[in-house]
Amino acid sequence: MNTATVRVLIVEDSLTVRRRLHEALSADAAITVVGEAADGIEAVELCRRLRPDVVTMDVVLPGISGLAATERIMSETPTPILVVSAGERSEVFTTYDALAAGAMEVMDKPHGDASDQGWGERLCAAVRLLARVPVVTRRRRSPDRTPQQSPLTSPPARRRSIDVVAVGASTGGPGAVAELLRALPAGFGPPILLVQHIANDQFVVAFSDWLAGRGSRPVSYAQGGEAVSRLAGQVVMAPPDRHLVVRGGLLRLTAEPPRHYCRPSVDVLFESVTADYGDRAAGCLLTGMGRDGAGGLLALRRAGAPTFAQSEETCVVYGMPRAAVELDAAEHRLSPAGISERLAALTGAEATGKPWRRES
């Protein structure tokens, strides 16, 4: 990448929105628009020919959809993709599909009203950030079957029952979390507490519905006060702008300061789970930028809990898992499906039911 400028390809079928994107990006001296595509086929071709540093992607396109274009770009010429999407519910679901296909981040389109104040600056900031993120590869579809264990001392092989699983994810997380949940057998009982970083609150509301639609496991946002022991088989997520913690076996939501610039924070969740459950918990840190969750995963491992980091070759961004590996916080380094397989084996759930249905 040219260190002087970030080279951007704009993919948008609306001429009006395309001009607005071009205008906003061109106002930043550190960004150069190298091409524009009005349909999905042209987007794939221009990405192959121009090799931009970042792609801004609309998801509703003629020819092939933005989702299909994202899948092809990430498999043929992996490039950081920023989905620029409208907030309609049907489009939000497609946006999450694109994130699951390898797109890195999402932001809203301009609305043409007072809410657009600062929109151009946010767009440019997102583009500059993504340009610095190395794209490892498109996630492999075949789960690895052989767990990689840390060379240092692991917790005892014989464990007590796992009462709760804590999961953290950021960039690339929607697809990784969906893969992990799909691979769990129906008989897997421990509740799953999830922190997923999503930069734009507009797209958070429908995420639980999207994730539930990827399988048959109930998914909801925490309300506060729920007893963890009564959440068997469920996935409960941290809501926007609140930390999710466990205290005395109950879920709590707090507005304490962000950790690693994040609220909700994975570290905050992991540390509270460590305090409440110790070796009766399990921790999983998936794809994402930054270090959030690495310290908390180390706390879980030191307490004797099984800990997992997503393997580098299956990550969209190997940031948070790398930080955990560097701390020796991850006992196992596996694909999301491989993590599920090991969790099921630890709890004896692998023989208690059929796996989640997979989408065709």
C-alpha positions in Angstrom: 0.0 0.0 0.0 1.2 3.5 -0.8 1.9 5.1 2.5 0.9 8.5 1.1 -2.7 7.6 0.2 -5.2 4.9 0.7 -6.6 3.7 -2.6 -10.3 3.1 -2.5 -12.8 1.5 -4.9 -16.4 2.7 -4.5 -19.1 0.1 -5.2 -22.6 1.7 -5.3 -25.4 1.6 -7.9 -27.0 4.9 -6.9 -25.3 7.7 -8.8 -26.4 10.2 -6.0 -24.9 8.1 -3.2 -21.8 7.3 -5.3 -21.1 11.0 -5.8 -21.6 11.6 -2.1 -19.1 8.9 -1.2 -16.6 10.2 -3.8 -17.0 13.7 -2.4 -16.5 12.7 1.2 -13.5 10.4 0.5 -11.8 13.0 -1.9 -12.0 15.6 0.9 -9.3 13.6 2.8 -5.8 14.1 1.5 -4.8 10.7 2.7 -7.4 8.9 0.5 -7.6 8.5 -3.3 -10.6 7.1 -5.1 -9.1 4.9 -7.8 -12.4 3.5 -9.3 -16.1 3.3 -9.1 -18.4 0.3 -9.9 -22.2 0.5 -10.3 -22.8 -3.3 -10.2 -21.4 -6.4 -8.6 -19.7 -7.9 -11.6 -17.9 -4.6 -12.3 -16.8 -4.5 -8.7 -15.1 -7.9 -8.8 -13.4 -7.0 -12.1 -12.2 -3.6 -10.9 -10.9 -5.0 -7.6 -8.9 -7.6 -9.5 -7.5 -5.0 -11.9 -7.0 -2.0 -9.7 -6.0 -3.9 -6.4 -7.4 -1.1 -4.1 -6.5 -0.9 -0.5 -10.1 -0.7 0.6 -13.5 -1.3 -1.0 -16.7 0.5 0.0 -19.5 -1.9 -0.8 -23.3 -1.5 -1.2 -25.1 -4.8 -0.6 -28.0 -4.2 -3.0 -26.6 -4.2 -6.5 -27.6 -5.2 -10.1 -25.9 -8.0 -11.8 -24.6 -9.9 -8.7 -25.4 -8.7 -5.2 -23.0 -7.0 -2.9 -23.0 -10.2 -0.9 -21.9 -12.3 -3.9 -19.3 -9.6 -4.9 -17.9 -9.7 -1.4 -17.6 -13.5 -1.4 -15.8 -13.4 -4.8 -13.5 -10.6 -3.8 -12.5 -12.3 -0.5 -11.8 -15.6 -2.2 -10.0 -14.2 -5.3 -8.4 -10.9 -4.3 -8.8 -10.5 -0.5 -9.3 -6.8 0.3 -10.6 -4.9 3.3 -14.3 -4.2 2.6 -16.4 -1.6 4.3 -20.1 -2.2 3.8 -22.0 1.1 3.4 -25.6 0.1 3.9 -29.1 1.5 4.4 -30.8 0.8 7.7 -33.8 -1.1 6.3 -34.3 -4.4 8.1 -34.1 -6.5 4.9 -30.9 -4.8 4.0 -29.5 -5.1 7.5 -29.8 -8.9 7.2 -27.9 -8.9 3.9 -25.3 -6.7 5.5 -24.7 -9.3 8.1 -24.4 -12.0 5.4 -21.7 -9.8 3.8 -19.9 -9.5 7.1 -20.1 -13.3 7.5 -18.6 -13.6 4.0 -15.5 -11.6 5.0 -16.4 -7.9 4.9 -14.7 -6.2 7.9 -17.0 -3.3 9.0 -20.3 -1.6 8.3 -21.5 1.9 8.4 -24.8 3.6 7.4 -25.4 5.5 4.2 -26.0 9.3 4.4 -29.6 10.1 5.2 -29.8 13.6 3.7 -30.7 15.2 7.0 -29.1 16.6 10.2 -28.0 13.1 11.2 -25.4 13.3 8.4 -23.2 15.8 10.4 -19.8 14.2 10.7 -20.7 11.3 8.4 -18.0 12.0 5.9 -15.3 12.2 8.6 -16.6 8.9 10.0 -16.4 7.3 6.6 -12.8 8.5 6.0 -11.8 7.3 9.5 -13.2 3.9 8.9 -11.4 3.6 5.5 -8.1 4.7 7.0 -8.4 2.2 9.8 -9.3 -0.7 7.5 -6.4 0.1 5.2 -4.0 -0.7 8.0 -5.5 -4.1 8.8 -3.8 -7.1 7.2 -6.3 -9.5 5.6 -5.2 -13.0 6.5 -7.5 -14.8 4.1 -11.1 -15.7 3.5 -12.1 -18.2 6.3 -11.7 -21.8 5.2 -15.0 -23.7 5.2 -13.5 -27.0 6.4 -12.9 -27.1 10.1 -9.6 -28.3 11.4 -10.0 -31.4 13.4 -6.7 -31.6 15.3 -6.5 -29.2 18.3 -3.3 -27.2 18.7 -2.4 -26.9 22.4 -0.1 -24.3 23.9 3.3 -25.7 24.7 3.1 -24.5 28.3 1.2 -26.1 31.2 -2.5 -26.9 30.5 -5.2 -27.2 33.1 -5.9 -30.7 34.4 -7.5 -33.0 31.8 -10.4 -33.9 34.2 -12.8 -31.0 34.6 -15.9 -30.3 36.4 -19.0 -29.5 34.3 -18.9 -26.4 32.2 -21.7 -24.1 33.4 -21.2 -21.2 31.0 -19.3 -20.4 27.9 -18.1 -16.8 27.3 -17.4 -15.7 23.7 -15.9 -12.5 22.4 -15.5 -11.3 18.8 -15.0 -8.2 16.7 -14.1 -7.6 13.1 -15.2 -10.7 11.1 -17.1 -11.9 14.1 -20.6 -12.4 12.7 -19.5 -15.2 10.5 -17.2 -16.8 13.0 -19.9 -16.7 15.8 -22.5 -18.2 13.4 -20.1 -21.0 12.4 -19.4 -21.8 16.1 -23.0 -21.9 17.0 -24.0 -24.0 14.0 -21.4 -26.6 14.9 -22.7 -27.1 18.4 -24.8 -30.2 18.9 -28.4 -29.7 19.9 -27.7 -31.3 23.2 -25.1 -28.7 24.2 -26.6 -27.2 27.3 -24.3 -24.5 28.8 -25.6 -20.9 28.1 -23.4 -18.8 25.8 -22.6 -15.2 26.8 -21.5 -13.2 23.8 -19.8 -9.8 23.3 -19.7 -8.9 19.6 -18.2 -5.5 18.7 -20.3 -3.7 16.2 -19.3 -0.1 15.5 -22.7 1.2 14.4 -25.6 0.8 16.8 -28.0 1.1 13.9 -27.0 -2.4 12.8 -26.9 -4.0 16.3 -30.7 -4.3 16.9 -31.3 -7.0 14.3 -28.1 -8.9 14.9 -29.7 -11.3 17.5 -32.4 -12.2 15.0 -29.9 -12.7 12.2 -27.8 -14.9 14.4 -30.8 -16.9 15.6 -31.7 -17.5 11.9 -28.4 -19.2 11.3 -29.6 -22.1 13.5 -32.1 -23.3 16.0 -30.6 -21.9 19.2 -32.4 -18.9 20.9 -30.5 -15.7 20.7 -31.4 -12.5 22.7 -29.9 -9.4 24.2 -29.4 -9.4 28.0 -31.9 -7.3 30.0 -30.1 -7.6 33.3 -31.2 -9.8 36.3 -31.4 -13.1 34.4 -30.2 -16.1 36.3 -27.5 -17.8 34.2 -28.6 -21.2 35.5 -32.0 -20.7 33.8 -30.5 -19.9 30.3 -29.5 -23.4 29.3 -29.0 -23.8 25.6 -29.4 -20.1 24.9 -27.2 -17.4 23.5 -27.3 -14.0 25.4 -25.6 -11.0 24.0 -24.3 -7.7 25.5 -26.6 -4.9 24.2 -25.1 -1.7 22.7 -23.1 0.5 24.9 -23.3 -1.7 28.0 -20.8 -4.1 29.6 -22.2 -7.6 30.2 -21.1 -9.1 33.5 -22.0 -12.0 35.8 -22.3 -11.4 39.5 -23.6 -13.9 41.9 -24.9 -16.1 39.1 -27.0 -13.2 37.6 -26.4 -11.2 34.5 -25.8 -7.5 35.0 -25.4 -4.6 32.6 -23.1 -1.7 33.5 -22.1 1.7 32.1 -18.6 1.6 33.5 -15.9 3.2 31.3 -15.0 1.5 28.1 -12.1 -1.0 28.1 -9.8 -0.9 25.1 -12.1 1.8 23.8 -14.9 -0.8 23.8 -18.2 -1.0 25.6 -19.3 -3.7 25.7 -15.8 -5.2 26.4 -14.8 -8.8 26.1 -12.3 -8.5 28.9 -15.0 -7.2 31.3 -17.2 -10.2 30.5 -14.3 -12.7 30.8 -13.1 -11.3 34.1 -16.6 -11.4 35.6 -17.1 -15.0 34.4 -13.7 -16.0 35.9 -14.7 -14.5 39.3 -18.1 -16.2 39.4 -17.3 -19.6 37.7 -13.6 -20.2 37.6 -12.8 -23.6 36.0 -16.6 -24.3 35.5 -16.5 -21.8 32.6 -15.0 -21.8 29.1 -13.7 -18.8 27.2 -13.5 -18.4 23.4 -11.9 -15.4 21.6 -12.6 -15.1 17.9 -11.5 -12.9 15.0 -11.1 -9.2 15.6 -8.9 -6.1 15.7 -7.1 -5.0 18.9 -6.4 -6.7 22.2 -9.8 -6.8 23.9 -10.4 -10.2 25.5 -6.8 -11.4 25.6 -6.2 -10.5 29.3 -9.6 -11.8 30.3 -8.9 -15.1 28.5 -5.6 -15.4 30.4 -7.5 -14.9 33.7 -9.9 -17.8 32.7 -7.0 -20.1 31.8 -5.2 -19.3 35.1 -8.4 -20.3 36.9 -8.3 -23.7 35.2 -11.0 -23.0 32.6 -10.6 -24.4 29.0 -9.7 -21.5 26.7 -9.8 -21.2 23.0 -8.5 -18.7 20.4 -9.6 -18.8 16.7 -6.8 -20.1 14.5 -5.0 -17.6 12.3 -5.8 -19.2 9.0 -9.6 -19.1 9.7 -9.7 -15.5 11.0 -10.7 -12.5 8.9 -8.4 -10.4 11.2 -5.9 -12.2 13.4 -5.7 -9.4 16.1 -7.5 -10.4 19.3 -6.6 -14.1 19.0 -3.0 -13.2 18.3 -2.9 -11.1 21.4 -4.2 -14.0 23.4 -1.7 -16.4 22.0 1.1 -14.0 22.7 0.0 -14.0 26.4 -0.3 -17.8 26.4 -3.9 -17.4 27.3 -5.3 -19.8 24.7 -5.0 -23.5 25.5 -6.4 -24.4 22.1 -6.2 -22.7 18.7 -8.9 -23.9 16.4 -11.4 -22.9 13.8 -14.9 -21.9 15.1 -16.3 -25.3 14.2 -13.2 -26.9 15.8 -13.9 -25.0 19.0 -17.5 -26.2 19.1 -16.3 -29.8 18.6 -13.9 -29.5 21.5 -16.5 -27.9 23.7 -19.0 -30.6 22.9 -16.4 -33.3 23.8 -15.6 -31.6 27.1 -19.2 -31.6 28.1 -20.1 -35.0 26.7 -22.7 -33.3 24.4 -21.4 -34.7 21.1 -23.5 -37.8 21.4 -26.7 -36.2 22.8 -28.2 -34.8 19.7 -27.9 -33.9 16.0 -25.9 -30.8 15.0 -27.7 -27.6 14.2 -29.2 -27.6 10.8 -27.0 -26.0 8.2 -28.3 -23.6 5.5 -28.2 -24.9 2.0 
